[in-house]
Amino acid sequence: MVATKKPALSDMVVSARAASTLIGVTPQRVQQLTVDGWIKLNSKGQNTLRGVVGGYIAFLKAEERRTSRVQSESGLKAARQREVELRIAEREREVVPRDEAEAAMDLVVGKVNAEMNGLAARVTRDIELRTKIEIEVHASLQRISEALEAGSENLASGSADAAADTEDDT
């Protein structure tokens, strides 16, 4: 009796329907993957387990790389778009750089401070009354300073809540 050699499991021939069931797609999809070159046929033009499974795995890996690349390109496009929008807004003076905003606040505070510090002397020569005015002016300047410090912190964090809180305290 002559023993016939069985083909390896990976070389086993399968129908398009069996292949589609095996990889969870339709027979038409198996045919399309074969036409596209993902699933390789044996020398007789038949599907093999190795050809179907290996081809489908290669297709899925390539699809995953394409999807990943598209997502990263999409993120890069969004970042570029955001950068362009910020440049335009800054050019149109809709956005003020933080250091410019802080410089403007410092200028105003310096002027207010200079004007307020000389107020008591301009109002009266009475030392007792001048002292009371100076105490009130100093307290006012302290509150202004605290509000501006909170405003500066808000500029750094991008929040407007603390500025509203300090305004309510007056």
C-alpha positions in Angstrom: 0.0 0.0 0.0 1.4 3.3 -1.0 0.9 6.2 1.5 -0.3 9.4 0.0 1.3 12.5 1.4 -1.2 14.9 3.0 -0.6 18.6 2.2 0.4 20.8 5.2 -2.5 22.6 6.8 -1.3 26.0 5.6 -1.3 24.7 2.0 -4.9 23.4 2.3 -7.1 24.7 -0.5 -10.3 26.5 0.6 -13.2 28.0 -1.3 -13.9 31.7 -1.4 -16.9 31.1 0.8 -14.8 29.1 3.4 -12.1 31.8 3.2 -14.7 34.6 3.8 -16.1 32.7 6.8 -12.6 32.2 8.2 -11.6 35.9 8.1 -15.1 37.3 8.7 -15.8 39.0 5.4 -18.0 38.4 2.4 -16.9 36.2 -0.5 -16.8 39.4 -2.7 -14.4 41.0 -0.3 -12.1 37.9 -0.5 -12.2 38.3 -4.3 -11.4 42.0 -4.1 -8.5 41.4 -1.7 -7.2 38.8 -4.2 -7.6 41.2 -7.1 -5.8 43.9 -5.1 -2.9 41.5 -4.5 -3.3 41.0 -0.7 -4.5 37.3 -0.9 -2.1 35.2 -2.9 -3.3 32.1 -4.8 -1.4 28.9 -5.2 0.0 27.8 -8.6 -3.3 26.4 -9.6 -5.1 29.7 -8.9 -6.8 28.5 -5.7 -7.1 30.0 -2.2 -5.0 28.4 0.5 -5.2 28.9 4.2 -1.7 30.4 4.2 -2.6 32.8 1.4 -5.9 33.9 2.9 -4.9 34.4 6.5 -1.4 35.8 5.7 -2.8 38.1 3.0 -5.6 39.4 5.3 -3.2 40.0 8.2 -0.9 42.0 5.8 -3.9 44.0 4.6 -5.0 44.8 8.2 -1.5 45.9 9.2 -1.3 48.2 6.1 -4.7 49.6 6.8 -3.7 50.3 10.4 -0.6 52.2 9.3 -2.6 54.2 6.8 -5.2 55.1 9.4 -2.5 56.1 11.9 -0.7 58.2 9.3 -4.0 59.9 8.3 -4.8 60.7 12.0 -1.3 62.2 12.6 -1.6 64.2 9.4 -5.0 65.4 10.5 -3.6 66.5 13.9 -0.8 68.3 12.2 -3.2 70.1 9.8 -5.3 71.2 12.8 -2.3 72.5 14.6 -1.1 74.4 11.6 -4.6 75.8 11.1 -4.7 77.0 14.8 -1.3 78.6 14.4 -2.4 80.5 11.3 -5.6 81.6 13.1 -3.6 82.9 16.0 -1.2 84.8 13.8 -4.1 86.5 12.0 -5.8 87.4 15.3 -2.6 88.8 16.6 -2.0 90.8 13.4 -5.6 92.2 13.6 -4.9 93.1 17.3 -7.6 90.8 18.5 -5.0 89.0 20.6 -2.5 90.9 22.7 0.6 89.1 23.8 0.8 88.6 27.6 3.9 90.7 28.1 2.3 93.6 26.2 -0.8 93.4 28.4 1.3 93.3 31.6 3.4 96.3 30.3 0.2 98.3 29.7 -1.1 97.4 33.2 2.3 98.5 34.7 2.2 101.8 32.9 -1.3 102.6 34.2 -0.5 101.5 37.8 2.7 103.6 37.8 0.7 106.7 36.8 -2.1 106.0 39.3 0.5 105.4 42.0 2.3 108.7 41.3 -1.0 110.6 41.3 -2.4 109.1 44.4 0.9 109.4 46.5 0.8 113.2 46.1 -2.9 113.5 46.8 -2.8 114.1 50.5 -0.3 116.9 50.2 -2.3 118.6 47.5 -5.6 118.4 49.5 -4.5 119.7 52.9 -1.7 121.1 55.1 -3.4 119.6 58.2 -1.0 116.8 59.3 -3.7 114.7 61.0 -6.0 114.8 58.0 -3.1 114.2 55.6 -2.2 111.1 57.6 -5.8 109.7 57.3 -5.8 110.4 53.6 -2.4 108.7 53.1 -3.7 105.6 55.0 -6.8 105.4 52.8 -4.7 106.0 49.6 -2.2 103.3 50.7 -5.1 100.9 51.3 -6.6 101.7 47.9 -3.3 101.2 46.2 -2.9 97.9 48.0 -6.3 96.7 46.8 -5.4 97.8 43.2 -2.1 96.0 43.4 -3.8 92.8 44.6 -6.4 93.0 41.8 -3.6 93.5 39.2 -1.6 90.6 40.5 -4.7 88.4 40.2 -5.2 89.8 36.7 -1.6 88.9 35.8 -2.1 85.4 37.1 -5.3 85.1 35.0 -3.3 86.2 31.9 -0.8 83.4 32.7 -3.5 80.7 33.2 -6.0 82.0 30.7 -8.8 82.3 33.3 -11.0 85.3 34.0 -12.7 84.0 37.2 -10.2 85.4 39.7 -10.5 88.9 38.3 -14.2 88.8 38.7 -13.8 87.6 42.3 -11.5 90.5 43.2 -13.9 93.0 41.7 -16.7 91.8 44.0 -14.5 92.4 47.1 -14.5 96.2 46.7 
